[in-house]
Amino acid sequence: MAAAAAAAPGPAPHTRRTAPPCSDLGRWWGVPEGTGGSKEGVGGPQPPPNIAAELGPGLKRLGQTLKDELPSWGDGWGGLDPPGTPPGPRPPEEADVVVVGGGVVGWSVAYWLKALEGQRHGMKVLVVARDPTYSRASTVLSVGGIRQQFSLPENIHMSRFSASFLRNINEYLGVPNEPPIDIQFQPSGYLFLAPPEGAAGLEATVRLQREEGAQVALLSPTQLKGKFPWMATEDVAVGSYGLEDEGLFDPWTLVNAFRRKATSLGVHSCSGEVFVTSAEDMMPRHGPAPLSARIKYVHIHMPDSREYQPVSCAIVVNGAGAWAGELLEGPGLPGGLCQPPLPIQPRKRYVYTWHCPDGPGLSCPFLIDTCGAYFRRDGIAGNYLGGMSPPEEEEPDPSDLSADDGFFQERVWPPLARRVPAFESLRPRGSWAGYYEHNAFDRNGVLGPHPQLENLFTAAGFSGHGLQHAPAAGRAVAELVVRGRYESLDLRRLGWRRLVEGQPLAEGGVV
């Protein structure tokens, strides 16, 4: 053993050092060698040591030694967390409401639950975020816009509600003793272009938008050319242009404002992946097939851990975005009660950025071309961003968030260069990809209670407009939970009934 010890190299990295023997404590605490810590040393009696002068440097050296020798895990208190401990707070054992999804919709629901309840220590609300870093979150990877131009009245109503909310955001989400919220809103109307065969449909949609209170103008090709001289309009029959309550804002600021305000109202949060693994049938096990069930527990798989924390709960809100459909496919739910399945799928969408010094200036709208390609300004220095949804048969693999720059070269750039001739000489700058919660049934949000899982509510499937509709959707679902009915907006048509009856709602304004 002694030979092996002598031949071994030095201690491995992050190996704890054992405490020194008592005779060595003097060296650790800064006492000169040979004194043994006593007043007597070589050469006879010594003057009393200056304890204050020696203790300070000694403690400093001890602290540095411990810092160098002990392993460092995570970002916990003092930089030291036991291995296997998940980041952030552990899930509680019980909650009144579990909100699955830590994006802007989930945090909006949580905020409105506490705001409508009006009690600091009343309802216990837990938000579970799958990606606490938000590095892969749909919210912060979106292009950050709000518009009134939809073809479904419910979507127009939610946009109008959200526009008012964003204008007065500090009245809702301001936290005492914290700086006011600035979502960096930039007024910039959306401009939808229609070819001759789509002109009648766009004009009918604008009539509906005006009836619902939205301020939208119809522009002829001549008017478009006069207002936007950089645009080619030869193949355009008409354009619809938003005159107010449309523009750009910072998604991260909005979700963080919801999160901070909800937390200040007493909302709890943790990170992990949720599995609904325990449901109670409302009929005897050996009798007829159950007509309904209630979820008793959700199980939270904590990151960097093998643990599953069960959380008993009274209400579950499915705000899981692109993974909302997967949540209802767990083995713990009665299969017959989850029909029809929630038709929400993760899709991958690319966003590209480019520079063009001769491109459109400050008057540039958020333009949606006749083919579906879109672009907008990205600041004021000749920078732009844009993209396009691929055809259904060419959907990219959503298993990762790598961006395909070839898609820009082949599909996005050519139509945009035809629409804006200056873009023929643009210089690509970068790209990213984000998740898109695609409702394969009708590309509209699904809101409200599940028809057979009695304590499950859904707020998902917005198909690209979840960010802008989050304030309204969150309030709507919270009203159902707290008060049992819609009060601000009547969104009953966005409920599960249309899925059960197979009657989709048409929305022509999906980008």
C-alpha positions as CSV (number, residue, x, y, z in Angstrom):
1,M,0.0,0.0,0.0
2,A,2.8,2.4,0.8
3,A,4.5,1.7,-2.5
4,A,1.3,2.2,-4.4
5,A,0.7,5.5,-2.6
6,A,4.2,6.7,-3.3
7,A,3.8,5.8,-7.0
8,A,0.4,7.5,-7.4
9,P,0.3,10.9,-8.9
10,G,-1.1,13.8,-7.0
11,P,-4.7,14.0,-5.9
12,A,-7.3,13.9,-8.8
13,P,-9.1,17.1,-9.6
14,H,-12.0,18.0,-7.3
15,T,-10.8,15.5,-4.6
16,R,-11.6,16.6,-1.1
17,R,-8.6,17.3,1.1
18,T,-8.8,15.7,4.6
19,A,-8.6,17.9,7.6
20,P,-5.0,18.4,8.8
21,P,-3.7,16.8,12.0
22,C,-3.8,18.9,15.1
23,S,-0.1,19.5,14.9
24,D,-0.5,21.1,11.5
25,L,-3.3,23.5,12.4
26,G,-0.7,26.2,12.9
27,R,0.2,26.2,9.3
28,W,-3.4,26.3,8.2
29,W,-4.2,29.2,10.5
30,G,-1.1,31.3,9.7
31,V,1.0,30.6,12.8
32,P,4.7,30.5,12.1
33,E,6.3,27.0,11.9
34,G,8.3,25.9,14.9
35,T,6.3,27.9,17.4
36,G,3.7,25.1,18.0
37,G,1.2,27.9,18.5
38,S,2.8,28.7,21.9
39,K,4.3,31.9,23.3
40,E,7.6,30.0,23.6
41,G,9.8,29.3,20.5
42,V,13.3,29.0,19.4
43,G,15.4,31.6,21.1
44,G,13.4,32.0,24.3
45,P,10.2,33.8,25.2
46,Q,8.4,35.6,22.3
47,P,6.2,38.6,22.5
48,P,2.4,37.8,22.4
49,P,1.2,37.4,18.8
50,N,-1.0,40.1,17.2
51,I,-4.0,37.8,17.0
52,A,-6.1,40.3,14.8
53,A,-3.2,40.8,12.4
54,E,-2.6,37.1,12.0
55,L,-6.2,35.8,12.0
56,G,-7.3,37.9,9.0
57,P,-4.6,36.6,6.5
58,G,-5.0,33.1,7.9
59,L,-8.7,33.0,7.3
60,K,-8.2,34.4,3.8
61,R,-5.7,31.6,3.0
62,L,-8.1,29.0,4.5
63,G,-10.9,30.2,2.4
64,Q,-8.8,30.2,-0.8
65,T,-7.6,26.6,0.0
66,L,-11.2,25.4,0.5
67,K,-12.2,27.1,-2.7
68,D,-9.4,25.5,-4.7
69,E,-9.8,22.0,-3.2
70,L,-13.5,21.4,-2.9
71,P,-15.6,20.6,-6.0
72,S,-18.0,23.2,-7.3
73,W,-21.4,22.1,-8.5
74,G,-24.0,24.3,-10.0
75,D,-24.9,27.8,-8.9
76,G,-26.4,27.0,-5.5
77,W,-25.7,28.9,-2.3
78,G,-22.0,29.4,-2.1
79,G,-21.5,27.6,-5.4
80,L,-21.9,24.2,-3.7
81,D,-24.9,21.9,-4.3
82,P,-24.9,18.2,-3.7
83,P,-24.4,16.2,-7.0
84,G,-27.7,15.3,-8.6
85,T,-29.6,18.2,-7.1
86,P,-31.8,19.8,-9.8
87,P,-31.3,23.5,-10.4
88,G,-33.9,25.8,-8.8
89,P,-36.4,25.0,-6.1
90,R,-37.8,21.5,-5.7
91,P,-41.5,20.9,-6.6
92,P,-43.8,21.0,-3.6
93,E,-45.8,17.9,-2.6
94,E,-49.1,19.6,-3.4
95,A,-50.6,22.6,-5.1
96,D,-54.1,23.9,-5.9
97,V,-53.2,24.6,-9.5
98,V,-50.3,23.2,-11.6
99,V,-49.6,25.2,-14.7
100,V,-47.6,23.0,-17.1
101,G,-45.5,25.4,-19.3
102,G,-43.2,28.2,-18.3
103,G,-43.6,30.3,-21.5
104,V,-45.6,33.5,-21.8
105,V,-49.0,31.7,-21.9
106,G,-48.3,29.6,-18.8
107,W,-47.0,32.6,-16.8
108,S,-50.0,34.7,-18.0
109,V,-52.4,32.1,-16.7
110,A,-50.5,32.0,-13.3
111,Y,-50.6,35.8,-13.0
112,W,-54.3,36.1,-13.8
113,L,-55.1,33.3,-11.4
114,K,-53.6,35.3,-8.5
115,A,-54.8,38.7,-9.8
116,L,-58.4,37.5,-10.0
117,E,-58.2,35.7,-6.7
118,G,-56.9,38.8,-4.9
119,Q,-55.2,36.9,-2.0
120,R,-51.5,36.7,-1.4
121,H,-51.7,33.4,0.5
122,G,-54.8,31.9,-1.0
123,M,-54.6,29.6,-4.0
124,K,-51.3,27.8,-4.3
125,V,-50.2,28.0,-8.0
126,L,-47.2,26.1,-9.3
127,V,-45.7,26.9,-12.7
128,V,-43.5,24.1,-14.2
129,A,-41.0,25.2,-16.8
130,R,-39.5,22.6,-19.1
131,D,-36.7,24.9,-20.2
132,P,-35.9,27.3,-17.4
133,T,-33.0,28.8,-19.4
134,Y,-35.5,29.7,-22.2
135,S,-32.8,28.8,-24.7
136,R,-35.2,26.6,-26.7
137,A,-38.5,28.4,-25.7
138,S,-40.9,29.4,-28.4
139,T,-41.6,32.7,-26.6
140,V,-38.2,34.2,-26.8
141,L,-37.4,32.7,-30.2
142,S,-40.4,34.4,-31.9
143,V,-40.2,37.5,-34.0
144,G,-42.1,39.5,-31.4
145,G,-45.1,41.2,-33.1
146,I,-48.8,42.0,-32.4
147,R,-51.5,42.6,-35.0
148,Q,-55.3,43.0,-35.2
149,Q,-55.6,41.5,-38.7
150,F,-57.2,38.1,-38.2
151,S,-60.2,36.6,-39.9
152,L,-61.8,35.0,-36.8
153,P,-63.6,37.3,-34.4
154,E,-62.2,35.6,-31.3
155,N,-58.7,36.2,-32.5
156,I,-59.4,39.9,-33.2
157,H,-60.9,40.2,-29.7
158,M,-57.9,38.7,-28.1
159,S,-55.6,41.0,-30.1
160,R,-57.5,44.1,-29.0
161,F,-57.4,43.0,-25.4
162,S,-53.7,42.3,-25.6
163,A,-53.0,45.6,-27.2
164,S,-54.7,47.4,-24.4
165,F,-52.8,45.3,-21.9
166,L,-49.5,46.1,-23.4
167,R,-50.2,49.8,-23.5
168,N,-51.0,49.7,-19.8
169,I,-48.5,47.0,-18.8
170,N,-47.2,48.7,-15.8
171,E,-50.7,49.0,-14.3
172,Y,-50.9,45.2,-14.5
173,L,-47.4,43.8,-14.1
174,G,-45.5,46.6,-12.4
175,V,-43.9,45.5,-9.1
176,P,-43.4,48.0,-6.3
177,N,-39.8,49.2,-5.9
178,E,-38.8,47.8,-9.3
179,P,-38.1,49.9,-12.4
180,P,-41.0,50.3,-14.8
181,I,-41.5,47.8,-17.6
182,D,-40.4,48.8,-21.1
183,I,-41.4,46.2,-23.7
184,Q,-39.7,48.4,-26.3
185,F,-42.8,48.6,-28.4
186,Q,-42.3,50.0,-32.0
187,P,-45.5,50.9,-33.9
188,S,-45.3,49.2,-37.2
189,G,-48.4,48.2,-39.1
190,Y,-48.7,44.8,-40.6
191,L,-49.2,44.8,-44.4
192,F,-50.9,41.8,-46.0
193,L,-50.6,41.6,-49.8
194,A,-53.2,39.7,-51.9
195,P,-52.9,38.6,-55.6
196,P,-56.0,39.0,-57.8
197,E,-57.5,35.7,-56.9
198,G,-57.2,36.5,-53.2
199,A,-58.5,40.1,-53.3
200,A,-62.2,39.4,-52.5
201,G,-61.2,37.3,-49.5
202,L,-58.9,39.9,-48.1
203,E,-61.5,42.6,-48.6
204,A,-64.1,40.6,-46.7
205,T,-61.7,40.0,-43.9
206,V,-61.0,43.7,-43.6
207,R,-64.7,44.4,-43.4
208,L,-65.0,41.9,-40.5
209,Q,-61.9,43.5,-38.7
210,R,-63.5,46.9,-39.0
211,E,-66.8,45.6,-37.6
212,E,-64.9,44.3,-34.6
213,G,-63.2,47.7,-34.0
214,A,-59.8,47.2,-35.6
215,Q,-58.4,50.1,-37.6
216,V,-57.3,48.7,-41.0
217,A,-56.9,50.3,-44.4
218,L,-57.4,48.8,-47.8
219,L,-54.7,50.0,-50.3
220,S,-54.8,49.7,-54.0
221,P,-51.5,49.0,-56.0
222,T,-51.2,52.7,-56.8
223,Q,-51.6,53.6,-53.1
224,L,-49.2,50.9,-52.0
225,K,-46.6,52.3,-54.5
226,G,-47.1,55.8,-53.3
227,K,-46.7,54.9,-49.6
228,F,-44.0,52.3,-50.1
229,P,-42.0,53.3,-53.2
230,W,-39.4,50.6,-52.6
231,M,-42.1,47.9,-53.3
232,A,-42.9,46.1,-56.6
233,T,-46.7,45.9,-56.9
234,E,-47.2,44.6,-60.4
235,D,-48.8,41.3,-59.2
236,V,-50.6,42.7,-56.2
237,A,-54.4,43.4,-56.4
238,V,-54.9,44.9,-52.9
239,G,-53.2,45.2,-49.5
240,S,-54.5,45.6,-46.0
241,Y,-52.5,47.8,-43.6
242,G,-53.0,48.1,-39.9
243,L,-53.3,51.7,-38.7
244,E,-53.1,51.2,-34.9
245,D,-52.3,48.6,-32.2
246,E,-49.9,46.8,-34.4
247,G,-46.1,46.6,-34.1
248,L,-43.1,45.0,-32.5
249,F,-42.0,44.4,-28.9
250,D,-39.5,42.4,-26.9
251,P,-40.8,38.9,-26.1
252,W,-38.3,38.3,-23.3
253,T,-39.3,41.4,-21.5
254,L,-43.0,40.4,-21.6
255,V,-42.5,36.9,-20.3
256,N,-40.1,38.1,-17.6
257,A,-42.6,40.8,-16.5
258,F,-45.3,38.1,-16.2
259,R,-43.0,35.9,-14.2
260,R,-41.8,38.6,-11.8
261,K,-45.3,39.9,-11.1
262,A,-46.7,36.4,-10.6
263,T,-43.9,35.5,-8.3
264,S,-44.5,38.7,-6.3
265,L,-48.2,37.6,-5.9
266,G,-47.1,34.2,-4.4
267,V,-46.9,31.9,-7.5
268,H,-44.4,29.1,-7.1
269,S,-42.2,27.7,-9.8
270,C,-39.8,24.9,-10.6
271,S,-38.2,23.3,-13.6
272,G,-38.8,19.8,-15.0
273,E,-40.9,17.7,-17.4
274,V,-44.4,16.9,-16.3
275,F,-46.1,13.5,-16.7
276,V,-49.7,13.1,-15.9
277,T,-49.6,9.6,-14.4
278,S,-52.5,9.3,-12.0
279,A,-56.1,9.9,-12.8
280,E,-59.2,8.8,-10.8
281,D,-62.1,7.3,-12.7
282,M,-65.5,8.7,-11.8
283,M,-67.1,5.3,-12.3
284,P,-66.5,2.0,-10.5
285,R,-63.5,0.1,-11.9
286,H,-65.6,-3.0,-12.6
287,G,-68.6,-1.2,-13.9
288,P,-69.2,0.5,-17.3
289,A,-66.5,2.5,-19.0
290,P,-66.0,5.7,-17.1
291,L,-67.5,8.9,-18.6
292,S,-65.0,11.1,-16.9
293,A,-62.0,11.3,-14.6
294,R,-60.1,13.7,-12.4
295,I,-56.3,14.1,-12.4
296,K,-55.0,13.4,-8.8
297,Y,-51.3,13.9,-9.3
298,V,-48.8,15.1,-11.8
299,H,-45.2,13.7,-11.7
300,I,-42.4,16.1,-12.3
301,H,-39.1,14.7,-13.7
302,M,-36.5,17.1,-12.4
303,P,-33.5,17.9,-14.6
304,D,-30.2,16.3,-13.8
305,S,-31.9,13.9,-11.5
306,R,-33.6,10.5,-11.7
307,E,-36.3,11.6,-9.3
308,Y,-40.0,12.0,-10.2
309,Q,-41.7,14.3,-7.7
310,P,-45.4,13.6,-7.4
311,V,-47.5,16.7,-6.8
312,S,-51.1,16.3,-5.8
313,C,-53.3,19.0,-7.3
314,A,-56.9,20.1,-7.8
315,I,-56.5,21.7,-11.2
316,V,-54.1,21.2,-14.1
317,V,-53.6,23.8,-16.8
318,N,-52.0,22.6,-20.0
319,G,-50.0,25.5,-21.3
320,A,-47.1,23.4,-22.6
321,G,-47.1,25.0,-26.1
322,A,-45.6,22.7,-28.8
323,W,-45.7,19.8,-26.3
324,A,-49.3,20.2,-25.2
325,G,-50.4,17.2,-27.2
326,E,-47.7,15.0,-25.7
327,L,-48.9,15.8,-22.2
328,L,-52.2,14.0,-22.8
329,E,-50.5,10.9,-24.3
330,G,-49.0,9.7,-21.0
331,P,-49.7,6.1,-19.8
332,G,-51.4,7.2,-16.6
333,L,-54.4,8.7,-18.3
334,P,-57.4,6.5,-19.3
335,G,-56.9,6.1,-23.0
336,G,-60.6,6.3,-23.9
337,L,-61.0,9.6,-22.1
338,C,-58.3,11.4,-24.2
339,Q,-60.2,11.2,-27.5
340,P,-60.1,13.0,-29.7
341,P,-56.4,13.6,-29.1
342,L,-55.1,17.2,-28.7
343,P,-53.9,17.8,-32.3
344,I,-50.9,20.1,-31.3
345,Q,-47.5,19.2,-32.7
346,P,-44.1,20.8,-32.5
347,R,-43.0,22.3,-35.8
348,K,-39.6,23.9,-36.6
349,R,-39.5,27.4,-38.1
350,Y,-36.5,29.3,-39.4
351,V,-35.9,33.0,-38.9
352,Y,-33.2,34.7,-41.0
353,T,-31.4,38.1,-40.6
354,W,-29.8,40.1,-43.3
355,H,-28.3,43.5,-44.0
356,C,-29.3,45.7,-46.9
357,P,-28.2,49.4,-46.7
358,D,-30.5,50.4,-49.5
359,G,-33.6,48.6,-48.1
360,P,-36.8,50.0,-46.7
361,G,-36.5,52.7,-44.1
362,L,-38.4,53.6,-41.0
363,S,-41.7,53.4,-42.8
364,C,-41.2,49.7,-43.4
365,P,-44.2,47.6,-42.2
366,F,-44.3,44.0,-41.1
367,L,-44.9,42.7,-44.6
368,I,-46.5,39.4,-45.5
369,D,-46.1,38.7,-49.2
370,T,-48.6,37.0,-51.4
371,C,-46.7,33.7,-51.1
372,G,-46.5,33.8,-47.3
373,A,-42.9,35.0,-47.0
374,Y,-42.5,37.8,-44.5
375,F,-40.0,40.3,-43.3
376,R,-39.6,43.3,-41.0
377,R,-37.0,45.8,-39.9
378,D,-34.6,44.7,-37.2
379,G,-33.5,48.1,-35.8
380,I,-32.7,51.1,-37.9
381,A,-29.4,50.4,-39.5
382,G,-30.5,48.5,-42.6
383,N,-31.0,45.2,-40.8
384,Y,-34.0,43.0,-41.4
385,L,-35.3,39.6,-40.4
386,G,-37.9,37.3,-41.9
387,G,-38.8,33.8,-43.0
388,M,-41.5,31.6,-44.4
389,S,-43.4,28.5,-43.4
390,P,-42.5,25.5,-45.6
391,P,-45.0,23.4,-47.5
392,E,-46.7,20.7,-45.4
393,E,-44.8,17.9,-47.3
394,E,-41.4,19.6,-46.6
395,E,-41.7,20.1,-42.8
396,P,-38.2,19.9,-41.3
397,D,-37.3,17.5,-38.5
398,P,-38.2,19.2,-35.2
399,S,-35.8,17.0,-33.1
400,D,-33.2,19.8,-33.0
401,L,-33.1,23.6,-33.6
402,S,-30.5,23.7,-36.3
403,A,-31.4,26.3,-39.1
404,D,-31.2,25.5,-42.8
405,D,-29.6,28.4,-44.6
406,G,-30.3,26.7,-47.9
407,F,-34.0,27.2,-47.3
408,F,-33.4,31.0,-47.2
409,Q,-31.4,30.9,-50.5
410,E,-34.0,28.7,-52.3
411,R,-37.4,29.7,-50.8
412,V,-37.3,32.9,-48.9
413,W,-34.9,35.2,-50.7
414,P,-36.3,34.9,-54.3
415,P,-39.9,36.2,-53.5
416,L,-38.6,38.9,-51.2
417,A,-36.1,40.1,-53.8
418,R,-39.0,40.3,-56.3
419,R,-41.1,42.3,-53.9
420,V,-38.2,44.5,-52.7
421,P,-35.7,44.9,-55.6
422,A,-33.1,46.3,-53.2
423,F,-33.0,42.9,-51.5
424,E,-31.3,41.4,-54.6
425,S,-28.0,42.6,-53.1
426,L,-28.7,41.8,-49.5
427,R,-26.0,40.2,-47.3
428,P,-27.2,37.4,-45.0
429,R,-26.1,37.8,-41.3
430,G,-27.4,34.9,-39.4
431,S,-30.3,32.6,-38.6
432,W,-32.0,30.7,-35.8
433,A,-34.9,28.2,-35.4
434,G,-37.7,28.0,-32.9
435,Y,-40.6,25.8,-32.1
436,Y,-44.0,26.5,-33.5
437,E,-47.0,25.0,-31.7
438,H,-49.0,23.8,-34.7
439,N,-52.6,22.9,-34.3
440,A,-53.1,20.5,-37.1
441,F,-56.9,20.7,-36.8
442,D,-57.5,24.3,-37.7
443,R,-54.4,26.3,-36.6
444,N,-56.3,28.1,-33.7
445,G,-55.8,28.0,-30.0
446,V,-57.6,25.4,-27.9
447,L,-58.9,27.0,-24.7
448,G,-61.0,25.8,-21.8
449,P,-61.9,22.6,-19.9
450,H,-61.3,19.1,-21.3
451,P,-64.6,17.4,-22.0
452,Q,-63.8,14.3,-20.0
453,L,-60.8,15.1,-17.7
454,E,-62.8,17.3,-15.4
455,N,-60.0,19.3,-13.8
456,L,-57.8,19.8,-16.9
457,F,-57.9,23.1,-18.7
458,T,-56.0,23.8,-21.9
459,A,-54.4,27.0,-23.3
460,A,-52.3,26.0,-26.3
461,G,-52.2,25.5,-30.0
462,F,-52.1,29.1,-31.1
463,S,-50.0,28.3,-34.2
464,G,-47.7,31.3,-34.2
465,H,-49.8,33.9,-32.4
466,G,-49.5,32.7,-28.8
467,L,-47.1,35.5,-27.8
468,Q,-49.5,38.3,-28.8
469,H,-52.6,36.5,-27.5
470,A,-51.1,35.4,-24.2
471,P,-52.5,38.3,-22.0
472,A,-56.0,37.6,-23.2
473,A,-55.8,33.8,-23.2
474,G,-54.3,33.7,-19.7
475,R,-57.1,35.8,-18.4
476,A,-59.8,33.8,-20.1
477,V,-58.6,30.5,-18.6
478,A,-58.1,32.0,-15.2
479,E,-61.7,33.3,-15.3
480,L,-62.9,29.7,-16.0
481,V,-60.9,28.4,-13.1
482,V,-61.6,31.1,-10.5
483,R,-65.2,32.1,-11.5
484,G,-66.4,29.3,-13.7
485,R,-67.2,31.4,-16.7
486,Y,-65.8,33.7,-19.3
487,E,-66.2,37.4,-18.3
488,S,-63.8,39.5,-20.3
489,L,-64.1,37.7,-23.7
490,D,-66.5,35.1,-24.9
491,L,-64.1,32.4,-26.3
492,R,-66.4,29.4,-26.0
493,R,-65.9,28.6,-29.7
494,L,-62.2,28.0,-29.1
495,G,-63.0,25.2,-26.7
496,W,-62.8,21.4,-27.1
497,R,-66.3,21.0,-28.6
498,R,-65.2,21.8,-32.1
499,L,-62.6,19.0,-31.8
500,V,-65.1,16.5,-30.6
501,E,-67.6,17.5,-33.3
502,G,-65.0,17.7,-36.1
503,Q,-65.9,21.3,-37.0
504,P,-62.7,23.4,-37.5
505,L,-62.7,27.2,-37.3
506,A,-61.2,28.8,-40.4
507,E,-58.4,31.4,-39.8
508,G,-56.9,33.0,-42.9
509,G,-54.4,35.2,-41.0
510,V,-51.9,32.5,-40.0
511,V,-48.3,33.4,-40.9
